[in-house]
Amino acid sequence: MATSKEYLNFIIEQLSGLDDISYKAMMGEYIIYYKGKIIGGIYDNRFLVKPVKSVVSYMSNVKYELPYAGAKQMLLVDNVDDKEYLTGLINKIFDELPNSKKYDE
């Protein structure tokens, strides 16, 4: 099941308090970026983020899920209705993530 455009728009709206949130469509799903870093994605109408230590300690309910078969486990964000919580979550994860790789043309 691919992610609906409505769910994508809902998550992007919930993250609207953060500057420089973007996404890229990929095979019916969406990769989510914050200030150019990949923070996670939306898969089958689930918001999943990378499982870094700061996020694990921030979340009250830690649940690992696979975004798709053969992928590494990610953390399911189940409190998507709370904008303040999501803003805090993304701010916690940002400093711990590596910069996105850029390739010279």
C-alpha positions as CSV (number, residue, x, y, z in Angstrom):
1,M,0.0,0.0,0.0
2,A,1.4,3.4,-1.0
3,T,1.2,6.4,1.2
4,S,-1.7,8.7,0.5
5,K,-1.1,12.3,-0.6
6,E,-3.5,13.3,2.3
7,Y,-1.3,11.7,4.9
8,L,1.9,13.3,3.4
9,N,0.2,16.7,3.5
10,F,-0.9,16.1,7.1
11,I,2.6,15.3,8.3
12,I,4.1,18.2,6.3
13,E,1.6,20.5,8.0
14,Q,2.4,19.1,11.4
15,L,6.1,19.9,10.8
16,S,5.3,23.4,9.4
17,G,6.8,25.0,12.5
18,L,10.2,23.9,11.4
19,D,12.1,25.8,8.7
20,D,13.4,23.9,5.6
21,I,11.3,20.7,5.8
22,S,11.1,19.0,2.4
23,Y,10.3,15.7,0.9
24,K,11.1,13.6,-2.2
25,A,8.7,11.0,-3.7
26,M,10.2,7.5,-4.0
27,M,8.3,4.5,-5.3
28,G,4.9,5.6,-3.8
29,E,6.5,6.6,-0.5
30,Y,8.3,9.8,0.7
31,I,11.7,10.6,2.1
32,I,11.6,13.5,4.6
33,Y,14.4,16.0,4.9
34,Y,15.1,18.6,7.5
35,K,17.7,21.2,6.5
36,G,19.0,18.9,3.8
37,K,19.4,15.8,6.2
38,I,17.3,12.7,5.8
39,I,15.4,12.3,9.1
40,G,13.1,9.5,8.0
41,G,10.1,9.0,5.7
42,I,6.5,8.2,5.3
43,Y,5.8,4.5,4.4
44,D,2.4,3.0,4.1
45,N,0.9,6.0,5.9
46,R,3.3,5.7,8.8
47,F,5.8,8.4,9.8
48,L,9.1,6.6,10.6
49,V,12.4,8.3,11.7
50,K,16.0,7.1,12.0
51,P,16.7,5.3,15.2
52,V,19.3,7.6,16.8
53,K,19.9,7.6,20.6
54,S,18.5,11.1,21.2
55,V,15.1,10.1,19.5
56,V,14.9,6.8,21.5
57,S,15.3,8.7,24.8
58,Y,12.8,11.4,23.7
59,M,10.0,9.0,22.7
60,S,7.8,7.6,25.4
61,N,6.6,4.7,23.3
62,V,9.5,3.2,21.3
63,K,8.4,0.9,18.5
64,Y,10.6,-0.3,15.7
65,E,9.1,-1.1,12.3
66,L,10.4,-1.9,8.8
67,P,9.6,0.8,6.2
68,Y,9.7,-2.0,3.5
69,A,11.0,-5.5,3.1
70,G,14.8,-5.7,3.3
71,A,15.2,-2.3,5.0
72,K,16.7,-1.4,8.3
73,Q,14.3,-0.9,11.2
74,M,13.2,2.6,12.0
75,L,11.2,4.2,14.8
76,L,7.5,4.6,14.4
77,V,6.3,8.1,15.4
78,D,2.8,7.4,16.8
79,N,2.2,10.9,18.3
80,V,1.7,12.7,15.0
81,D,-1.2,14.8,16.2
82,D,1.0,16.9,18.6
83,K,3.0,19.5,16.6
84,E,5.0,20.6,19.7
85,Y,6.1,17.0,20.2
86,L,7.1,16.5,16.6
87,T,9.1,19.8,16.6
88,G,11.0,18.6,19.6
89,L,11.6,15.2,18.1
90,I,13.0,16.6,14.9
91,N,15.2,19.0,16.7
92,K,16.6,16.2,18.8
93,I,17.4,14.0,15.8
94,F,18.9,16.7,13.6
95,D,22.3,17.1,15.4
96,E,22.9,13.4,15.6
97,L,22.4,12.7,11.9
98,P,25.2,12.8,9.3
99,N,25.0,15.3,6.5
100,S,23.5,14.1,3.3
101,K,26.0,13.0,0.7
102,K,26.4,15.2,-2.3
103,Y,28.1,14.0,-5.4
104,D,30.2,16.1,-7.7
105,E,28.8,16.2,-11.3
